Amino acid sequence: MRFTIQTSDVAELSGHGWRARELCVLNADLKAQDIAGRYPDDVVIGADTVVSLDDQIFGKPKDMAEAHSMVAQLCGRVHEVLTGVCLIHKAGNRVCRFAESTRVKFRLASEVDIDGYLQSIDPLDKAGAYAAQEDEGRIIEQVEGLLSNVIGLPVERVVEALRLHFPETLEAP
């Protein structure tokens, strides 16, 4: 199995008017369809991750002030991380879409803790402005579900979907 990473140029839909689960699957589909148009004979995986708290969707922050606001709202609370995934083989006319959900609880943090945390990561390219892969227990208190989902791609679910819908991708060359 050989993978290459391609970046989609499609404009992602924003949170206005969409529920988090719908939004991340729609954006994953847009990304996958864009790349599949260029590589119709390959199986393409598109993914999009959002953070949801009290029906509010947190995507990637536009600046450090918004990143600070997002993390401050999440501190001391449980939120949901949703990753929409779209697997598509355009030439074979096969598509599989799903969303994986993980619950994450943040520790309480003072303003100084938040600023220090944000300075230690790159929050502007991460949904919810935090990095589970770089956390080391600083802000995340508990994860219920797949940690890989919080990092940005629920690998275990993707492999399951490939086995079920695209078994030829997992066969040895």
C-alpha positions, 0 to 999 in steps of 0.5 A: 500500500502506497500513499501520497498526500495531496492538498485540496484547494476547495473552499471549506464550508463554515459552521453557519447553518450546519450541524458539526457532524454534517459539516465535517462530512461535507468538507471531507467529501468536497476535499476527496472529490477534488483530489479524486478528479485528478486521480480517478483510478486511485482510492482517495481519502478526504478528511475534515475535523471540527470541535463542537461545544454546546452546538458551537463549531470551532474550526481553525482559528483566524488569529491568536486572539481567536485561538485564546478564546477557543481554548478558554471556552473549552477549559474545564469542559467536555467537548466533542471532536468530529472528523468527517471522512470520505473515501472515494474511487471515482473510476470504480464509482465507489464512495464511503462517508462517515464521521467519527466522534471523540469526547475530550475533557480539558483541565481548568487553566488560568489565562497564563496557562492558556497563553503559555500553551498556545505559544508552545504549539501552532494553534492556527492550523488546528480545529479548536486551536489545540494539538493533542499530539503535542499536549503531553497532559498539559491541557487534555485531562481525558479522552473518550474514544479514538485519540487518532481522531483528536489528532485529525484522522481516525486511522482505525476507522479508516482501515476498517472502511478500507477493508470493507469497501476497498479491500484491494487497497490492503492487499500486498503488491 
